[in-house]
């Protein structure tokens, strides 16, 4: 058996692979690609900023020729019936450079329509988008990662900081697909007023009320004039 030789140690500093001018040109090219390739549907407004969604990162992956595969996946079940998935995804570029992303999703984050499928799919989306972002997008945080950061927290209740009527409608539409038929939303100086557009049966009212409470809202009981209010100053 041959003896292992010590590798030479270089004291030279690590140098960039390209010139500053080339780096600036390449980054400008990427920003131009995003502006031409991604549409408003590929972004999600959260806390006053726009974050790239899954569809946006998938488009970026296609035009950079990236491929991906799952390296690890683990499901952890709890005694109360809740669970979470942790997934590691590797993305490879045509030049053989690789990047890995870790994503997790907890079944207690929100009320998933199809919990068994949706929790796994969300964890996979977060991992894949993270790997793509680390590879070509400068580590930009995805919309799905921001949802996790602003949503579920075991120790304390957290609310979104809602900056516009459009953002509030987006957050409600996820749970209330027929939003425009059941609610009228008005933006006021002090917050958002949410009126019933029609009669709501008890189960639907409870579902809507629960979601609005998660967003910091309060039900104001005033007979036919009853409504919800989400005060802007109370959103944290």
C-alpha positions in Angstrom: 0.0 0.0 0.0 1.4 3.4 -1.0 1.8 6.0 1.6 -0.6 9.0 1.4 1.3 12.1 0.5 0.5 15.5 2.1 -1.1 17.8 -0.4 0.7 21.1 -0.9 -0.8 24.1 0.9 -1.2 27.3 -1.1 -1.0 30.6 0.8 -2.4 32.5 -2.2 -5.9 34.1 -1.6 -8.9 32.6 -3.3 -9.6 34.5 -6.5 -12.8 35.1 -8.5 -13.2 33.0 -11.6 -14.1 36.0 -13.8 -13.4 39.7 -13.8 -15.7 42.2 -11.9 -16.9 43.4 -15.3 -17.7 39.9 -16.5 -19.5 39.2 -13.2 -21.6 42.3 -13.5 -22.5 41.5 -17.1 -23.5 37.9 -16.1 -25.7 39.1 -13.3 -27.3 41.8 -15.5 -28.1 39.0 -18.0 -29.7 36.9 -15.2 -31.8 39.9 -14.1 -32.9 40.5 -17.7 -33.8 36.9 -18.0 -36.1 37.1 -15.0 -37.7 40.3 -16.2 -38.5 38.7 -19.6 -39.3 35.2 -18.4 -41.2 35.6 -15.2 -44.7 37.1 -15.0 -46.7 38.5 -12.1 -48.1 35.0 -11.7 -44.6 33.7 -10.8 -44.4 36.1 -7.8 -46.1 36.2 -4.5 -46.4 39.4 -2.4 -45.5 38.8 1.2 -44.8 41.5 3.8 -44.6 44.2 1.2 -42.1 42.4 -1.0 -42.4 40.1 -4.0 -40.9 36.6 -3.8 -40.5 34.1 -6.6 -42.9 31.1 -6.4 -42.4 27.5 -7.5 -43.4 28.2 -11.1 -40.8 30.9 -11.4 -38.0 28.8 -10.1 -39.1 25.9 -12.5 -38.8 28.3 -15.4 -35.4 29.4 -14.3 -34.3 25.8 -14.0 -35.4 25.0 -17.6 -33.6 27.9 -19.2 -30.4 27.2 -17.2 -30.5 23.5 -18.1 -30.6 22.3 -14.5 -31.6 18.8 -13.5 -32.6 17.6 -10.0 -32.9 14.6 -7.9 -33.9 13.8 -4.3 -31.0 12.8 -2.1 -32.8 12.3 1.2 -36.4 12.3 2.5 -37.7 11.7 6.0 -41.1 11.7 7.5 -41.4 12.2 11.3 -44.8 11.4 13.0 -45.9 12.7 16.3 -48.2 11.1 18.9 -50.9 13.8 18.3 -51.2 12.6 14.6 -49.3 15.6 13.2 -46.1 15.0 11.2 -43.5 16.8 9.1 -41.4 16.0 6.0 -37.7 16.9 5.5 -36.3 16.6 2.0 -32.9 17.2 0.5 -32.7 17.9 -3.2 -29.6 18.1 -5.4 -29.6 20.3 -8.5 -26.9 19.8 -11.2 -25.9 22.3 -13.9 -24.6 21.4 -17.4 -21.1 22.2 -16.3 -21.4 19.5 -13.5 -21.6 22.0 -10.7 -24.1 20.8 -8.0 -26.1 22.6 -5.3 -28.2 21.1 -2.6 -31.3 22.4 -0.9 -33.0 21.3 2.3 -36.8 21.8 2.7 -39.2 20.9 5.4 -43.0 21.3 5.9 -45.1 20.6 9.0 -48.7 19.4 8.9 -49.5 22.0 11.5 -48.4 25.0 9.5 -51.9 25.5 8.1 -55.0 23.7 7.1 -53.9 21.8 4.0 -56.6 20.7 1.6 -54.9 17.3 1.1 -52.6 17.0 4.0 -50.8 13.8 3.1 -49.9 15.0 -0.4 -49.6 18.7 0.3 -47.1 18.5 3.2 -44.7 16.3 1.2 -45.1 18.4 -2.0 -44.5 21.7 -0.1 -41.3 20.3 1.5 -40.1 19.1 -1.9 -40.9 22.5 -3.4 -38.9 24.3 -0.7 -35.9 22.1 -1.1 -35.9 22.2 -4.9 -36.4 26.0 -5.1 -33.6 26.5 -2.5 -31.2 24.4 -4.5 -32.1 26.2 -7.7 -31.7 29.6 -6.0 -28.3 28.7 -4.5 -27.2 27.6 -8.0 -28.2 30.6 -10.2 -30.4 33.1 -8.3 -28.0 34.4 -5.7 -29.7 32.6 -2.8 -33.0 34.5 -3.2 -35.6 33.3 -0.7 -38.6 31.6 -2.3 -42.2 32.5 -1.6 -42.7 29.0 -0.1 -39.8 29.6 2.3 -41.2 32.9 3.4 -44.6 31.2 4.0 -42.8 28.8 6.4 -41.0 31.7 8.2 -44.0 33.8 8.6 -46.5 31.0 9.2 -46.2 28.2 11.7 -44.5 28.7 15.0 -45.0 26.3 18.0 -44.1 28.9 20.7 -46.1 31.9 19.6 -48.8 33.1 17.2 -47.5 35.0 14.2 -49.3 37.2 11.7 -48.5 38.3 8.2 -47.7 42.0 7.8 -50.2 42.8 5.1 -49.3 45.8 3.0 -52.1 45.9 0.4 -55.6 44.8 -0.4 -54.3 42.5 -3.2 -52.0 40.7 -0.7 -54.9 40.2 1.8 -57.1 38.8 -1.0 -54.3 36.4 -2.0 -53.9 35.1 1.6 -57.6 34.6 1.9 -58.2 33.1 -1.5 -55.9 30.2 -0.7 -58.6 29.0 1.8 -61.7 30.6 0.3 -61.7 29.9 -3.5 -65.0 31.7 -4.0 -63.8 34.7 -2.1 -65.4 37.3 -4.4 -68.8 35.7 -3.9 -68.8 35.6 -0.1 -66.8 38.6 1.1 -66.4 42.3 0.3 -63.1 43.7 1.4 -62.4 47.5 1.8 -59.0 49.0 2.7 -59.3 51.8 5.3 -56.6 54.1 6.7 -56.6 52.1 9.9 -56.9 48.6 8.4 -59.1 46.3 6.3 -62.8 45.9 6.7 -64.3 42.6 5.6 -68.1 42.4 5.1 -70.2 39.4 4.2 -71.3 39.6 0.6 -74.1 37.0 1.3 -75.4 34.9 4.1 -72.8 32.5 5.5 -73.8 29.3 7.1 -72.2 28.5 10.4 -69.5 26.1 9.1 -68.4 28.5 6.4 -68.5 31.5 8.8 -66.3 29.5 11.3 -63.8 28.6 8.6 -63.5 32.2 7.4 -63.4 33.6 10.9 -60.5 31.2 11.8 -58.5 32.3 8.8 -59.1 36.0 9.5 -58.1 35.5 13.2 -54.8 34.0 12.0 -54.2 37.2 10.0 -54.9 39.3 13.1 -58.5 40.1 12.5 -61.4 40.5 14.8 -65.2 39.9 14.4 -67.3 43.0 15.1 -70.8 41.9 16.1 -73.3 44.6 15.0 -76.4 42.7 13.7 -76.7 43.1 9.9 -73.7 45.4 9.9 -71.4 42.8 11.5 -68.0 42.5 9.9 -64.3 41.7 10.5 -61.5 44.2 11.0 -57.8 43.6 10.5 -56.1 46.7 12.1 -52.9 47.6 10.3 -51.1 48.6 13.5 -51.7 45.2 15.1 -50.0 43.2 12.4 -46.5 42.0 13.4 
